[in-house]
Amino acid sequence: MQASTVVGTLALLLGAALVAGYTYGGDDAPPAAEPKTIQKKVDEREAARRAAVAAQQKRKAEFQRRCAKPVKTAEELAECRSAYRQL
């Protein structure tokens, strides 16, 4: 047998084995996750922004509650300072 015939035969056998492997092989790959659309990204960003604004308003209200009195004890003054630092 010639070398070219041997190489060609091996190529055909390997090709047939490859096709049979794909045909009879299981599809073990998990389903692809749905890609994030731009609208979903915008919605997530907007939700994060609203949560940040709500947290800021909560800190501001806490500061107003602690620091509204004109005369404060040392303890109240320390609480007011801690609320201001969080603001």
Secondary structure, DSSP 4 states (H G I P E B T S, - for coil): --HHHHHHHHHHHHHHHHHHHHHHS---SPPPPPPPPHHHHHHHHHHHHHHHHHHHHHHHHHHHHHH--SS--HHHHHHHHHHHHH-
